[in-house]
């Protein structure tokens, strides 16, 4: 007789099924298992957020760790005014901004879809691209990232969040800790400078 398979009913299984609110409370209580589950649950999302903003893998693992250190320290102040994923995104953007400001050299841009195959357009997996089309798409993506890197960090981030991530002005304002009016102004100048870069024209300096 085959023995029945035992279900895991331990603390780890209970945490895996816990909702975000319960998980946050248990992290606040400084439960090690809760911290591990929080990291496991959101690590891929955090890595993806950082990668899409930065466009390369340089020091990605270190930056992921930095995001979680900040998140664990700040959970006591999280009041649920935004979704947990949005709150984490805000931390990711701040960490990415710091990385952009201190980067000494411009890395080679890598395709965003390379991080996770689930982010690839389904039509591409159903009908494989020709080598020529794949190369063209990669070159276009690299060209966009090179142009973005020529912008001041704050302009780059708002342009990325609006045009690539699809966030509206209110969402961007929360993520970058600003207000919609400032975001709208920054977005206007970011677009203008972006197209100047693509056209090979000089752009203005400054962090705004």
NORKA-V43969 format. One record per residue. PHI is phi in whole degrees, 0 to 359 (* if undefined). PSI is psi in radians with two decimals (999 if undefined). D_LAST is the distance of its C-alpha to the last C-alpha in Angstrom with 2 decimals. Layout:
BEGIN
phi=<PHI/PHI>
psi=<PSI/PSI>
d_last=<D_LAST/D_LAST>
END
This chain:
BEGIN
phi=<*/279/290/295/286/280/276/285/246/283/301/296/294/296/292/298/264/288/282/300/298/294/298/298/298/286/292/298/280/65/279/299/297/293/299/297/293/301/296/298/289/247/300/295/297/298/299/295/300/298/295/291/287/276/80/205/263/303/58/300/296/296/291/300/299/297/300/289/299/296/297/297/290/262/299/294/260/284/248/79/294/230/296/301/297/291/299/294/300/299/296/302/296/296/294/296/300/298/293/297/293/260/294/272/221/270/281/289/289/239/303/302/293/293/292/213/297/288/273/284/303/307/297/284/280/284/231/307/288/288/305/295/293/297/295/298/295/295/296/298/296/296/296/296/295/297/293/299/291/278/275/299/310/294/290/301/295/294/294/297/297/279/275/258/276/79/281/273/298/295/295/296/302/293/298/263/57/222/232/302/295/296/297/299/296/296/294/301/290/296/299/298/291/301/289/294/299/300/274/80/265/290/240/285/275/99/268/271>
psi=<2.29/2.23/2.47/2.54/2.21/2.34/2.49/1.95/0.29/-3.06/-0.66/-0.71/-0.69/-0.70/-0.65/-0.50/-0.04/2.55/3.01/-0.70/-0.79/-0.71/-0.71/-0.78/-0.67/-0.52/-0.70/-0.53/0.06/0.67/2.16/-0.74/-0.61/-0.71/-0.74/-0.74/-0.71/-0.81/-0.81/-0.68/-0.63/-0.01/-0.82/-0.68/-0.79/-0.80/-0.71/-0.74/-0.85/-0.75/-0.72/-0.60/-0.75/-0.57/0.16/2.94/0.06/2.12/0.42/-0.77/-0.69/-0.69/-0.64/-0.80/-0.70/-0.72/-0.78/-0.59/-0.80/-0.73/-0.82/-0.65/-0.49/-0.06/-0.52/-0.38/-0.04/2.12/0.07/0.31/-0.45/2.90/2.63/-0.69/-0.65/-0.70/-0.76/-0.66/-0.69/-0.74/-0.75/-0.78/-0.73/-0.73/-0.74/-0.69/-0.76/-0.67/-0.71/-0.73/-0.55/-0.04/2.24/-0.42/2.79/2.05/2.89/2.32/2.45/2.51/2.32/-0.70/-0.26/-0.40/-0.73/2.08/-0.34/-0.24/-0.06/2.47/2.19/-0.60/-0.45/-0.56/-0.52/-0.61/1.63/2.43/2.69/2.72/-0.66/-0.76/-0.69/-0.74/-0.73/-0.74/-0.72/-0.73/-0.69/-0.76/-0.75/-0.66/-0.70/-0.81/-0.66/-0.69/-0.73/-0.68/-0.25/-0.23/2.73/2.56/-0.81/-0.64/-0.73/-0.79/-0.81/-0.64/-0.74/-0.83/-0.63/-0.85/-0.55/-0.78/-0.34/0.37/2.59/3.07/-0.69/-0.74/-0.74/-0.71/-0.71/-0.80/-0.73/0.12/0.96/-2.73/2.74/-0.60/-0.80/-0.71/-0.74/-0.77/-0.79/-0.66/-0.69/-0.87/-0.58/-0.77/-0.78/-0.79/-0.62/-0.82/-0.49/-0.72/-0.81/-0.55/-0.01/0.33/2.69/2.66/2.81/2.66/-2.88/2.77/-0.22/999>
d_last=<71.39/67.65/65.90/63.14/59.57/58.19/54.87/52.35/52.39/50.90/47.75/45.53/46.81/46.30/42.70/42.03/43.18/41.38/38.64/35.14/36.02/39.11/37.38/34.71/37.53/39.39/36.40/36.05/39.75/38.88/41.05/40.64/41.69/39.05/36.31/37.74/37.84/34.26/33.14/35.47/34.42/30.65/30.33/30.25/27.67/25.36/25.99/25.33/21.99/20.83/22.41/20.93/17.32/18.07/20.67/23.09/25.55/24.78/25.48/25.35/28.26/26.86/23.60/25.84/27.78/24.75/23.75/27.34/27.64/24.72/26.21/29.69/28.58/26.72/29.42/31.15/28.24/27.94/29.48/29.31/26.89/25.46/27.29/27.62/26.19/23.00/22.83/23.30/20.65/18.14/19.38/19.25/15.58/14.86/17.34/16.02/12.48/14.47/16.54/13.90/12.57/16.23/17.68/19.62/20.72/19.99/22.60/24.57/23.34/25.97/26.84/25.60/29.15/30.62/29.71/31.96/34.51/34.38/30.99/32.66/33.50/37.20/38.20/37.30/39.60/42.34/42.30/41.24/39.18/40.78/39.59/38.23/36.20/34.90/33.83/32.13/30.19/29.11/28.08/25.98/24.23/23.66/22.31/19.73/18.64/18.59/16.32/13.92/13.98/12.89/9.39/6.54/7.77/5.85/6.29/9.60/10.74/10.57/12.17/14.65/15.57/16.22/17.86/19.60/20.22/20.87/19.33/19.06/16.36/18.25/18.64/15.02/14.24/16.94/15.94/12.37/13.80/12.08/13.80/14.59/13.51/9.86/10.23/12.09/9.70/6.88/10.05/11.35/8.92/9.03/12.76/13.15/11.69/13.66/16.79/16.39/16.40/19.42/21.05/20.66/18.66/16.16/12.40/9.98/8.51/5.67/3.79/0.00>
END
